Amino acid sequence: MARYVLVNRRAGKFTAEQKRASRAAVAMTLASFEGSSRIVSDKDPADELARRVVVLDADPSRVASMLASLPPDAVLEPLIRRSLHFKMPLELRHALSLTAASAQVAASSVYRVTITGAGKPLSGIQVIFYLQDPTGQMRTAQVSTDQQGQAMVNAPAGYILSFVEPIPYSDFWIMLSEAPPSGSTIDCTPIAKAGPGGVGWWHTAMGVDVNVGNRGAGLRVGVIDTGCGPHPNLAHVNLVGVFVDGQVLPPAQATDVAEHGTHTTGIIGARPTQDGDFAGLAAGCDLYHARVFQSEDEGPSQADLINAIDSLSRDNGCDLINMSLGGGPSSQAEEDAIRDAAERGTLCICSAGNEAGPIDFPAAYPECAAVSAIGQIGWAPPGTFSFGNRPKDPSKIGQQNLFVATFSCFGPTLACAAPGVGVVSSVPNRNGAADLYMEMDGTSMASPAACGALAVILSGDANYVSLPRDSSRSNAARNLLAQHCEPFGLPTEYEGRGLPRT
């Protein structure tokens, strides 16, 4: 048995009769299994015009025999998974776990480092040791610092320490130290407070005036991610529910299971509550969040994404949806949901990916606006993870000290580029501390930056605001995004139309 997703097509179905007929295709397909399948989940809305989404186990040979006679409005395809994009440095992506690789090898040396922040020990933070084995393969070991800020790893015979990456949760930059001697101290650089009004380099680069308090007002923006909050500057976010394993769970459970979703949502719409807080680009918009991750490492299936897209677009009327996730093959069912959303006026904006290769799905669908990540020379301090994401190739450095990040995916179908290196945003309350901020790098940050800037642009366009909720609205959003992009001197495969400016 293998797992499949069965849905009815809705894109291009504009009448109630067409939608009912499409919905019936799911029941017809299920009946044709004649008891030879097991339903795992079945989102079967009472509204007969809504999409039905079924996850089931079935024999692959039985499915193969059915595909030729499948009703035209039914999509039956293998279940796939999306994930968060890679966060490791590009040159270390293929590192393997030290524990799994060398459990039977006696340790011959111990590496110790002390992690401080502004000179004071940082306890309880994650530290990644990168060690090279005798064959040249990079291995990793993850530990946490003790009360004195110390971390250590037992290195098997022949292993050489290559890098140490301390990852503070907030207040300090993630660092990447090359081959520090055992006994070294790595001091993490403090993250500077936001400028007046909550400004960061990404606001300035995109022409967003943080002194305009209602920027983005009237726009509904959805986010599909790991959950949101709790964070005092995101108390206004509407949690619409949890969409996992084909199930729909209550909104109260949609708080963040990592920190990624709080960060992306904050880039779009955080509302500062004190001086030094970083502001969202479109702090005046109405924000909606759908959690689709079980954990940071357990990503959504296409069924989960379809259910989340339908909720945000159909049930909550979002104008824009941000998806900072991807990887894996294309999905007819997923693309139909994105096209269906566009026909309701919703434009999906997606991160291109962090694999320094072709654009990931779902960003690669023509109905989505794919966003690459850029940085600005001079923002990230030397020795930080973010500093290392500046390319060595001068051809990837454009005007205004802007560069395409070393990790960013690229291609001819990019819509635009946006800030995605050293972007500081909200992360959930932890250990009794609130109002926390952290820097992150990735196209995961660039996508909500573009989304937030576009929300500001759209809210100020009277013609867009007056459009009906159909394809004319999503088409207008895409066109306005392109019109407000300014090239900054890189090939279009890296920057698309350029950097959105409000």
C-alpha angles and dihedrals in degrees: 000000000000132000122255140177121225121191139153121245115248104169109107093017105119104158130067089239092055092048094050091048090050092050090051090060090072093055091046091052094048090051091053091062086069094207095313095116136064119222112225096180136352122196097195106166120208088231101088091206093059125094120268116218120192129182113198144165116234142158110270093222090053091050091048091054091051099049096080092057098037114134109260092242095052124089116198114177141147115279112255132188132226122202144185112282120259115282100185119102110275096245091051099048095110096053115133130213112276092210095056094042101048110022091127096046118097115237115247102178141024125219117204128184133173118220118208135173116214086343098309124108115261111214128196097018126134118255123189118204115201112203129180115223124216091270093054095254114140116235129190135213122187122205138158126238120250126230090284092052093252126144128181140183132194108231119204119233113291096019119130125202109239106169141000119207116192112194112199113195095225145346095035135067121253105252133208114201119189116225099329112189117250109273093034125141118226111200115204116220115239117246108242117237118255119272123250111315092013098292125169131175091270092060091051094045091052096043095244113156107214090195090072099087099191097049109149092019114162094024122113113214125186128200126200110197147103094314134276133265156280090223127134093229092055099048089116094061115115110227106209099185148280119285110193134144090359090300129115115221129189122281092244088071094055096093116123120288089190127006100259097091094048089051096050093044091049092053088059103040119358113148111210116233097186141020113284096031115127114241128225116247092238100028092161097058125103107253128207126184131198118189114215101164126091088199138335089280100039109073133187130274120229086260090061093048091048092052092047093048091049091050095050097040104032103029101032103029097231117184093202133023122197119208115184097181140077150132133131132065129319121273126211090205094051093046090049090055091050092048090046089052090051089054087057090052099264121132116200116216115198141187112250094220139258101249096097089236140084119339115278126234131284088033090053093065110105090230091063130074107234118208129200124203127250135180136200123237111242099029103088115062118237113268094032126119088241093054089058092058092072110106121244090211107091091207088071093057114087138181125312089030090288120146138179109250116251091238099047121119115228144182146144094281096060112131096202147320126251140177112293106149121087094352111167118211144145125300126187124278111270136187093355094309121119138184091047125171132192136179119238136179128213147086081272086076095040094057096057089042089058090042093052094047090049091051089056091049094048096046089058095049110091094194093054093047091053095052121109120250097264138093091296088067097049091043090052090050091052092047093048090050090054093045092053096049118106118202115232101194106277128116113274091247087068103035105021107202089345136253117339112239124187 
